[in-house]
Amino acid sequence: MNPKRTIGDVILEVEDIALSFGGVRALSHVSFGVREHEICSIIGPNGAGKSSMLNVINGVYHPQHGHLVYRGKRIRRMHAHKSARYGIARTFQNIALFKGMSALDNILTGRNLMIKSTFIEQAFYWGRARSEEIAHRRRVEEIVDFLEIESVRKVPVGRLPYGLQKRVELGRALAAEPQVLLLDEPMAGMNVEEKEDMCRFILDVNDEFGTTMVLIEHDMGVVMDLSDHVVVLDYGRKIADGTPEEIRDNQQVIDAYLGVAA
């Protein structure tokens, strides 16, 4: 746990969420809470329902039962545009960037919800459009510096190495200035050096910006090092919920996921 941060009260509650696709049960009455400023990891075998849970939180999927509580507001059906306005941002397991656009312009798209100028003002680059673009580009340049991608800021992301593309996707999410950041396997497919870099940036975002994070990750070394709180899913059910130390010693988790204890 990062000693610099103070973990706050519960900011996001998942209450009795059940989600099915036809006869397939993806989530079975799952409940847990995420505290402000913490890094909460969701782990479990493939098919456990981890990505489905993130999709429920940011409104891509609508559960058949249960609800979310975000900052005290009860939400029966979250929608993607509402989650963005609530300050919930997301990265994806499969990179979802505009490959022909530069790294800088991809990150700039994360500021879209903050644009207040009209289409006419933007077309003539007049009034609020000019001042907004200057302010948004200044913020994006700060993110570029923070993520140490100054040298590739003008390069089309389709030409960047995989690890840098993942970093650009993180930058685009940060551009929305989220209060809660959902990270779906941010280190999937990375080599050891790229993972170390991404871990450092995740900790820096959490520490410097105070961003609450919900993380899906298969690398147990990463999970145990980064997390304040771990939720374990198995076949859509929650089987454990606690600190990394509690999860490491939980026999049910060992049997279902971590393997035989050394």
C-alpha positions as CSV (number, residue, x, y, z in Angstrom):
1,M,0.0,0.0,0.0
2,N,1.3,3.5,-0.9
3,P,2.0,5.3,2.4
4,K,1.5,8.7,0.8
5,R,-2.2,8.2,0.2
6,T,-5.1,8.3,2.6
7,I,-7.8,5.9,1.6
8,G,-11.2,7.5,2.0
9,D,-14.8,6.3,2.3
10,V,-16.5,4.0,-0.2
11,I,-17.0,5.9,-3.4
12,L,-18.5,3.1,-5.6
13,E,-20.7,0.2,-4.4
14,V,-21.6,-2.8,-6.5
15,E,-24.7,-4.2,-4.9
16,D,-26.1,-7.7,-5.7
17,I,-25.3,-7.5,-9.5
18,A,-26.6,-10.4,-11.6
19,L,-25.9,-10.5,-15.3
20,S,-26.9,-13.2,-17.8
21,F,-26.6,-13.7,-21.6
22,G,-29.3,-16.1,-22.5
23,G,-28.6,-19.2,-20.4
24,V,-25.1,-18.1,-19.5
25,R,-24.7,-16.5,-16.1
26,A,-21.8,-14.0,-16.3
27,L,-22.3,-12.5,-12.8
28,S,-24.1,-14.1,-9.9
29,H,-25.2,-11.6,-7.2
30,V,-21.9,-9.9,-6.8
31,S,-21.4,-7.1,-4.2
32,F,-18.3,-5.1,-3.2
33,G,-17.2,-1.6,-2.5
34,V,-14.4,0.6,-3.8
35,R,-12.9,3.3,-1.5
36,E,-11.8,6.7,-2.7
37,H,-8.1,6.8,-3.7
38,E,-7.6,3.1,-3.5
39,I,-6.4,0.6,-6.2
40,C,-8.9,-2.2,-6.2
41,S,-8.0,-5.3,-8.3
42,I,-10.5,-7.8,-9.7
43,I,-8.9,-11.2,-10.3
44,G,-10.1,-14.6,-11.3
45,P,-9.7,-17.3,-14.0
46,N,-10.7,-16.6,-17.6
47,G,-14.4,-16.4,-17.9
48,A,-14.9,-15.4,-14.2
49,G,-16.8,-12.3,-15.2
50,K,-14.1,-9.7,-14.6
51,S,-14.6,-7.7,-17.8
52,S,-18.4,-8.1,-17.5
53,M,-18.2,-6.4,-14.2
54,L,-16.3,-3.4,-15.6
55,N,-18.8,-3.3,-18.4
56,V,-21.6,-3.0,-15.8
57,I,-19.8,-0.3,-13.9
58,N,-19.4,1.9,-17.0
59,G,-22.8,1.2,-18.5
60,V,-21.9,-1.0,-21.5
61,Y,-24.0,-3.9,-19.9
62,H,-27.2,-3.5,-18.0
63,P,-27.6,-6.2,-15.3
64,Q,-30.9,-8.0,-14.8
65,H,-30.6,-7.6,-11.0
66,G,-28.9,-5.3,-8.6
67,H,-27.6,-1.7,-8.9
68,L,-24.6,0.6,-8.4
69,V,-24.2,3.3,-5.8
70,Y,-21.8,6.1,-6.9
71,R,-21.0,8.8,-4.4
72,G,-24.3,8.1,-2.6
73,K,-26.4,8.1,-5.8
74,R,-28.3,4.8,-6.5
75,I,-28.1,3.9,-10.1
76,R,-30.2,1.1,-11.4
77,R,-29.2,1.4,-15.1
78,M,-25.8,3.0,-15.8
79,H,-25.2,4.3,-19.4
80,A,-21.9,4.9,-21.0
81,H,-22.4,8.6,-21.5
82,K,-23.6,9.0,-17.9
83,S,-20.6,7.1,-16.5
84,A,-18.3,9.5,-18.4
85,R,-20.1,12.5,-17.0
86,Y,-20.0,11.0,-13.5
87,G,-16.2,10.9,-13.9
88,I,-15.7,7.2,-14.7
89,A,-13.1,6.6,-17.5
90,R,-12.1,3.3,-19.0
91,T,-9.2,1.6,-20.9
92,F,-9.8,-1.7,-22.8
93,Q,-8.2,-5.1,-22.9
94,N,-7.9,-4.7,-26.7
95,I,-6.4,-1.3,-27.7
96,A,-9.1,1.0,-29.0
97,L,-7.2,3.9,-30.5
98,F,-7.5,5.9,-33.7
99,K,-4.5,4.3,-35.4
100,G,-4.0,6.9,-38.1
101,M,-4.0,9.8,-35.6
102,S,-1.1,11.0,-33.7
103,A,-0.5,10.1,-30.0
104,L,-1.3,13.7,-29.1
105,D,-4.6,13.8,-31.1
106,N,-5.7,10.5,-29.6
107,I,-5.2,11.9,-26.1
108,L,-7.0,15.1,-27.1
109,T,-10.1,13.1,-27.9
110,G,-10.4,12.3,-24.2
111,R,-11.3,16.0,-23.6
112,N,-14.4,15.8,-25.8
113,L,-16.9,16.0,-22.9
114,M,-15.3,19.2,-21.7
115,I,-15.9,21.1,-24.9
116,K,-18.5,23.8,-24.4
117,S,-18.1,25.8,-27.7
118,T,-20.7,25.4,-30.5
119,F,-20.2,23.9,-33.9
120,I,-20.2,27.4,-35.4
121,E,-17.6,28.6,-33.0
122,Q,-15.4,25.6,-33.8
123,A,-15.9,26.0,-37.6
124,F,-14.7,29.6,-37.5
125,Y,-12.2,29.0,-34.7
126,W,-13.8,31.9,-32.8
127,G,-14.8,32.8,-29.3
128,R,-14.8,29.9,-26.8
129,A,-13.4,27.5,-29.5
130,R,-10.0,29.2,-29.5
131,S,-9.6,29.5,-25.7
132,E,-10.9,26.0,-25.2
133,E,-8.5,24.5,-27.6
134,I,-5.5,26.3,-26.1
135,A,-6.5,25.1,-22.6
136,H,-7.2,21.5,-23.7
137,R,-3.9,21.3,-25.6
138,R,-2.0,22.6,-22.6
139,R,-3.6,19.9,-20.4
140,V,-2.8,17.2,-23.0
141,E,0.8,18.3,-23.3
142,E,1.0,17.9,-19.5
143,I,-0.2,14.3,-19.8
144,V,2.3,13.7,-22.6
145,D,5.1,14.9,-20.3
146,F,3.7,12.9,-17.4
147,L,3.7,9.6,-19.4
148,E,7.1,10.4,-20.9
149,I,6.0,10.1,-24.5
150,E,7.2,13.5,-25.8
151,S,9.4,11.9,-28.5
152,V,6.4,10.2,-30.1
153,R,3.7,12.8,-29.6
154,K,3.3,13.5,-33.3
155,V,3.7,9.9,-34.4
156,P,0.6,8.0,-35.7
157,V,-0.2,5.5,-32.9
158,G,-0.5,2.6,-35.4
159,R,3.3,2.9,-35.9
160,L,4.1,2.8,-32.2
161,P,5.2,-0.3,-30.2
162,Y,2.5,-2.1,-28.3
163,G,3.7,-0.8,-24.9
164,L,3.6,2.8,-26.0
165,Q,0.1,2.4,-27.5
166,K,-1.1,1.2,-24.1
167,R,0.5,4.2,-22.6
168,V,-1.3,6.5,-25.1
169,E,-4.6,4.8,-24.2
170,L,-4.0,5.5,-20.5
171,G,-3.3,9.1,-21.5
172,R,-6.6,9.4,-23.3
173,A,-8.4,8.1,-20.2
174,L,-6.5,10.6,-18.0
175,A,-7.4,13.5,-20.3
176,A,-11.0,13.1,-19.2
177,E,-9.8,13.8,-15.6
178,P,-11.6,10.8,-14.1
179,Q,-12.4,10.3,-10.5
180,V,-12.6,6.6,-11.1
181,L,-10.4,4.8,-13.7
182,L,-11.3,1.3,-14.9
183,L,-8.3,-0.5,-16.3
184,D,-9.0,-3.8,-18.2
185,E,-5.7,-5.7,-18.3
186,P,-3.5,-2.7,-18.9
187,M,-0.4,-4.9,-19.0
188,A,-1.7,-7.7,-21.2
189,G,0.9,-8.7,-23.8
190,M,3.7,-6.5,-22.4
191,N,7.2,-7.6,-21.7
192,V,8.8,-7.2,-18.3
193,E,10.2,-3.7,-18.9
194,E,6.9,-2.4,-20.3
195,K,5.1,-3.9,-17.3
196,E,7.4,-2.1,-14.9
197,D,6.8,1.2,-16.7
198,M,3.0,0.8,-16.6
199,C,3.1,-0.2,-12.9
200,R,5.0,3.0,-12.2
201,F,2.6,5.2,-14.1
202,I,-0.4,3.5,-12.4
203,L,1.0,4.2,-9.0
204,D,1.9,7.8,-10.0
205,V,-1.6,8.5,-11.3
206,N,-3.1,7.1,-8.1
207,D,-0.6,9.1,-5.9
208,E,-0.4,12.4,-7.7
209,F,-3.9,12.7,-9.1
210,G,-5.7,10.8,-6.3
211,T,-7.5,8.8,-8.9
212,T,-9.5,5.8,-7.6
213,M,-8.7,2.7,-9.8
214,V,-10.4,-0.6,-10.5
215,L,-8.0,-2.9,-12.2
216,I,-8.2,-6.3,-13.9
217,E,-4.9,-8.0,-14.1
218,H,-3.7,-11.7,-14.4
219,D,-0.1,-11.1,-13.2
220,M,-0.4,-11.9,-9.5
221,G,2.9,-10.2,-8.7
222,V,1.6,-7.0,-10.2
223,V,-1.7,-7.4,-8.3
224,M,-0.1,-8.0,-4.9
225,D,2.3,-5.1,-5.4
226,L,-0.2,-2.5,-6.6
227,S,-3.4,-3.3,-4.8
228,D,-5.0,-2.0,-1.6
229,H,-8.0,-4.2,-2.0
230,V,-8.6,-7.4,-4.1
231,V,-11.9,-8.9,-5.2
232,V,-11.8,-12.5,-6.5
233,L,-14.4,-13.8,-8.9
234,D,-14.9,-17.5,-10.0
235,Y,-17.6,-18.5,-12.5
236,G,-19.4,-15.2,-12.0
237,R,-19.4,-15.5,-8.1
238,K,-17.4,-13.5,-5.6
239,I,-15.4,-16.0,-3.6
240,A,-13.2,-13.5,-1.7
241,D,-12.8,-9.8,-0.9
242,G,-10.0,-8.3,1.2
243,T,-6.4,-7.1,1.3
244,P,-3.7,-8.7,-0.8
245,E,-2.4,-10.5,2.2
246,E,-5.8,-11.9,3.0
247,I,-6.3,-13.0,-0.6
248,R,-2.9,-14.7,-0.8
249,D,-3.7,-16.8,2.3
250,N,-7.3,-17.6,1.3
251,Q,-7.6,-21.3,0.7
252,Q,-10.7,-21.0,-1.5
253,V,-8.8,-18.6,-3.7
254,I,-5.7,-20.9,-3.8
255,D,-7.9,-23.8,-4.9
256,A,-9.8,-21.8,-7.5
257,Y,-7.1,-19.6,-9.0
258,L,-3.7,-19.2,-7.4
259,G,-2.8,-22.9,-7.4
260,V,-1.2,-24.9,-4.6
261,A,0.5,-22.8,-1.9
262,A,4.2,-23.1,-1.7
